[in-house]
Amino acid sequence: MNMNPSALLLSVLFGAIGMAYLAYGKKQGELMPALAGIGLCAFPWFISSTWAMVLVGAALTAAPWLI
């Protein structure tokens, strides 16, 4: 895992957004926000590049609104 400050901040940011999506999806009974929330909480463990983290996080954040 990459421990530079920007990657750590992005991990916390996307994790918080993921938790909100997961809570919203569970409360509303919708699958897509819940899956995006799980993905947002889990993907920083597997991606170490800061730019890749931004791109994947932005895509997962936008996915419930686009799909």
C-alpha positions as CSV (number, residue, x, y, z in Angstrom):
1,M,0.0,0.0,0.0
2,N,1.3,3.4,-0.9
3,M,1.7,5.7,2.1
4,N,2.2,9.1,0.6
5,P,-0.1,11.8,2.0
6,S,-2.2,12.3,-1.1
7,A,-3.0,8.6,-1.5
8,L,-3.9,8.4,2.2
9,L,-6.2,11.4,1.9
10,L,-7.8,10.0,-1.2
11,S,-8.4,6.7,0.5
12,V,-10.2,8.4,3.4
13,L,-12.2,10.6,1.1
14,F,-13.4,7.7,-1.2
15,G,-14.0,5.5,1.8
16,A,-16.3,8.1,3.4
17,I,-18.2,8.5,0.1
18,G,-18.4,4.7,-0.2
19,M,-19.8,4.4,3.3
20,A,-22.5,7.0,2.5
21,Y,-23.4,5.2,-0.8
22,L,-23.6,1.9,1.0
23,A,-25.8,3.3,3.7
24,Y,-28.0,5.0,1.1
25,G,-28.3,1.9,-1.0
26,K,-29.1,-0.3,2.0
27,K,-31.7,2.1,3.3
28,Q,-33.4,2.6,-0.1
29,G,-33.1,-1.1,-1.1
30,E,-31.1,-0.2,-4.3
31,L,-28.3,-2.4,-5.4
32,M,-26.2,-0.1,-7.6
33,P,-25.4,2.5,-4.9
34,A,-24.6,-0.3,-2.4
35,L,-22.3,-2.0,-4.9
36,A,-20.6,1.3,-5.7
37,G,-20.2,1.9,-2.0
38,I,-18.5,-1.4,-1.4
39,G,-16.2,-0.8,-4.4
40,L,-15.3,2.7,-3.1
41,C,-14.4,1.3,0.3
42,A,-12.4,-1.6,-1.1
43,F,-10.5,-0.3,-4.2
44,P,-7.8,1.8,-2.4
45,W,-6.4,-1.5,-1.0
46,F,-5.5,-2.6,-4.5
47,I,-4.5,0.5,-6.3
48,S,-1.3,2.3,-5.2
49,S,-1.0,5.0,-8.0
50,T,-2.5,8.3,-7.0
51,W,-3.7,9.1,-10.5
52,A,-5.3,5.7,-11.0
53,M,-6.9,6.1,-7.6
54,V,-8.5,9.4,-8.7
55,L,-9.7,7.9,-12.0
56,V,-11.2,4.7,-10.4
57,G,-12.7,6.6,-7.5
58,A,-14.3,9.2,-9.8
59,A,-15.7,6.4,-12.0
60,L,-17.2,4.6,-9.0
61,T,-18.6,7.8,-7.6
62,A,-20.3,8.6,-10.8
63,A,-21.5,5.1,-11.6
64,P,-24.8,5.1,-9.6
65,W,-25.8,8.3,-11.4
66,L,-24.9,7.1,-14.8
67,I,-26.2,3.5,-14.7
